[in-house]
Amino acid sequence: MTGSLLSKLKSFKYIAEWGIYAAVGIILYILMIGSVMPKNLDVHLHEIARQDVQSPIDVVDTHATELKKQEAMGSTPSTYYYDNNLGLIQVEKAGDLFDTVSSVKKEDKITENASSDEVKSAVDKINQHLSESSDSRLSDETLATLLVATDQHLSIAEDITSTSIYEAMSDQVGWNDLQQVQNKAASSLPSSVLDDKMRKALNEVLRSYITANYTFDAAATKRNKEEAATKVDSVMIHQGEVIVRKGELVTNDMIRQLKLVGLMEEHFNIVPFIGLLVLTLFILALFFLEYRRFIQKQKKPSLKYLYISALIFIGMAAIIKICSYLRLTNITGLSYVVPIALASLLLRMLLNERISVVFAMLLSLVGSVIYGINTKAAIFDAPTGIYMLFSALAGALVLRGKQSRPKIIQTGSVIGLVNVLSVLCLTMFQNSPFTLVGTSMVLGFAFLSGFLSAILAIGVMPLFEAGFGILSPIRLIELSNPNQPLLRKILLEAPGTYHHSVMVANLAERACEAIGANGLLARVAAYYHDVGKTKRPRFFVENQVDGVNPHDKISPQLSRTVIICHPYDGAEMLREYHMPQEIVDIAEQHHGTTLLRYFYVKAQEQSGQSVSESEFRYPGPKVQTKEAAVVELADSIEAAVRSMKKPTPIKVENLVKSIFNDRLSDGQFDECDITLSELKKVEKSIDETLRGVFHSRIEYPKELKMRKVN
């Protein structure tokens, strides 16, 4: 039955914990979703723009980039290739022509008087040979003229042709200049050695063999144009770049760019919402890991710390959301009044510094997203996020020492100063203009944010203390005020106990600080640890006057009952006054299960027989915390030293060691996580403090004899 109940409780605790994480994630997503919602633009084609429109993202303008590439390719000149060997090649081809003519002429024995059939047959042979070795085509008439020429005339014609071709192609000859070069070569044929018929034939030969040697290189041109295109940088539309300016006519190109950056999309785009979900899960994961790290260090893990963390985190995110709408008022700098450091201060006072720093970073990220709803240029408002980060970190790191209300107000002024410096830096980074009124308002609101955070922290702290039973340093300082009802009660009804409690508080605080425990808690708990004695103050030696001891008139058993009741009477009184549980526990545990040795021995002496120790032991529980252990030791030692006659440093030191050894051997620290090394430090601290209290004093003469001066 018990096992089933424990299993149900653990299951409920597990469900409750993950339910809180889920609630934090859902609320965060809802608070930030406005930044990824499509923004309605009042922009229409061929109309005057009523507002500036900035790009929310960095994106490549593919259309503009392509136009720029086409422009680069168009401006790249074509590539031409000059073949300086082509002239010699063409001379060789012309030589082959004449060699073929000579060979056929000799083979077929063609002379000037050859018949037309013989000439025609020889021409066919030449054409057949040329078709195999050359791509040049000459008319039959030209070939016939060359065939019937004499060997001398044919040799002269060959020389003239070779020279003309070589000279004509010794320079660059493009296709546009080819005809002009050919005409020039033909006109230079000498008429003195060539008859008209031969000149006509050579004219055709020259026009056939003189060709362009400076030609268009298609492959190189294509390669150069492509290389020029690749060197063109992509045209970017940068985040924050103004696409449409107020007062300008909206063009097709502007509409195209707005569509490109996603500001004119008519269909629903789920991608930004998925991105926000991933961001939320990331924040939630850091929240979970940091809380887990914190809870592992707690002696008594409790869901209340998760409730506190979640409530502060979500509450601060909601405040940021509300403050983001302050920009709609158009009051310069009003949005800087957001009290982001409030969360840091609360977490620092209620939990610890590390979790305060981590949550400060997460909240500044959340804030930059929430404030992004007012920024058309991006989903994140980076400057505001940086401002919030510095402000929140100041709240987490500046608050040190005893966290009193004046200390928190002082911290608020430091936070305000950090805010002012942050705003100044951001303003200079953005190269924003400085104006007397505008800049003063911005800095004023930023400074006000620090004070507002401190004031809200002071106001909200009691709610957390009362609602979750948290014992904060501020609450402890309040409880240490002598005007607290219970302290007044101890002072008035048991003044000896009050003085004893103050001494114990001094010893306990210094000893706790020596081992890194909560010295302030130990001091305040020591003030209240003996409040139960106010029910029967005269039964405790420090409150007895005139040497009257009520225990002399009652039995040891009754004395035992009266003495043993005071820790539990005190715990009950503390509960009635709704005191923090930590103080109640120390009051209840400060005697552990120790033995009332004086009355135990007295009972044995009176009865003359053995008495059970258990009858004269406190029922406990034993001390559970380091602070309780230190208060127990300080209480026992202070009472013992107070009862010493003429205490000396050596006597005090021996007494302290004796009580330490007795408590240790009696197992009073078995349920506490204090170590032997820490106990040694506590022993040393208490001994040093007592030496300062019970130091040797100068003995003054009882009576000073005055000499009379006559």
Number of C-alpha atoms within 10 A of each C-alpha: 6 7 8 9 10 11 12 12 12 12 12 11 14 12 11 13 14 12 12 16 17 14 13 18 21 14 15 23 19 9 20 25 17 18 24 22 15 15 14 8 14 9 20 15 13 12 12 16 19 16 14 15 21 22 23 22 17 15 17 15 17 13 15 15 17 15 12 17 21 17 14 18 21 13 11 17 10 15 16 15 14 16 15 14 11 18 23 15 13 20 22 14 19 23 16 15 24 21 15 18 25 22 14 19 22 13 10 15 15 20 16 11 8 14 10 10 9 13 24 16 12 22 24 13 16 22 20 11 15 19 12 8 11 13 10 15 13 15 12 15 14 19 23 19 20 25 28 19 18 16 15 9 16 21 15 13 22 20 15 17 25 21 13 21 26 17 14 20 25 15 15 17 21 18 14 9 13 20 16 12 22 23 13 13 20 21 12 12 20 11 11 7 12 17 11 11 13 20 20 16 19 23 20 17 22 24 19 16 22 26 22 21 22 20 15 15 14 13 10 14 17 15 13 17 21 16 14 18 20 13 10 16 10 17 16 14 20 18 16 16 16 16 19 23 16 14 12 14 17 19 14 12 13 17 18 14 20 21 13 18 21 17 19 17 12 9 6 8 13 10 10 15 15 12 12 19 18 13 15 19 17 14 19 18 14 14 21 15 11 16 18 12 12 17 17 10 9 10 10 7 12 11 14 13 18 19 15 18 22 18 16 19 21 19 13 22 23 18 14 25 21 14 20 21 16 17 15 11 9 10 12 16 19 22 24 27 24 26 27 29 33 29 27 34 32 26 25 23 21 20 18 15 18 16 19 27 21 18 25 29 20 19 26 25 21 26 32 25 27 31 26 23 23 19 16 22 20 20 23 23 21 17 17 22 22 19 24 28 25 22 31 32 23 25 33 30 17 16 22 13 8 13 18 17 17 11 15 24 20 17 25 29 19 20 31 29 20 22 29 23 17 21 24 16 13 15 15 11 10 9 9 10 9 12 9 7 9 14 16 14 17 21 23 18 21 30 24 22 29 32 24 23 31 28 17 16 24 20 10 13 19 17 12 17 16 12 11 13 16 22 20 22 19 20 17 21 17 15 20 19 12 14 12 11 12 18 19 15 16 25 18 12 18 25 17 19 24 25 16 20 27 16 21 28 27 20 29 34 26 21 30 26 17 16 20 10 18 18 22 21 26 31 27 23 30 34 28 27 33 25 29 23 23 24 17 14 20 19 18 19 17 18 20 15 10 5 7 11 15 13 17 9 8 10 13 20 15 12 18 20 13 16 19 19 16 24 26 20 19 22 25 17 17 23 14 9 11 12 16 20 15 18 25 22 21 29 30 27 26 29 29 24 20 20 18 19 12 11 19 21 16 14 19 14 12 10 10 9 9 11 14 10 13 13 14 25 18 21 17 17 15 24 27 21 19 22 30 31 29 30 30 25 23 29 23 17 25 19 16 14 19 13 12 12 8 10 18 16 16 10 13 22 19 13 18 24 15 13 17 19 12 13 18 14 11 13 14 21 22 13 12 15 14 18 12 11 10 17 20 13 17 25 21 17 21 26 23 16 16 23 17 11 10 15 10 12 6 5 6 7 7 6 6 7 7 6 6 5 4 3
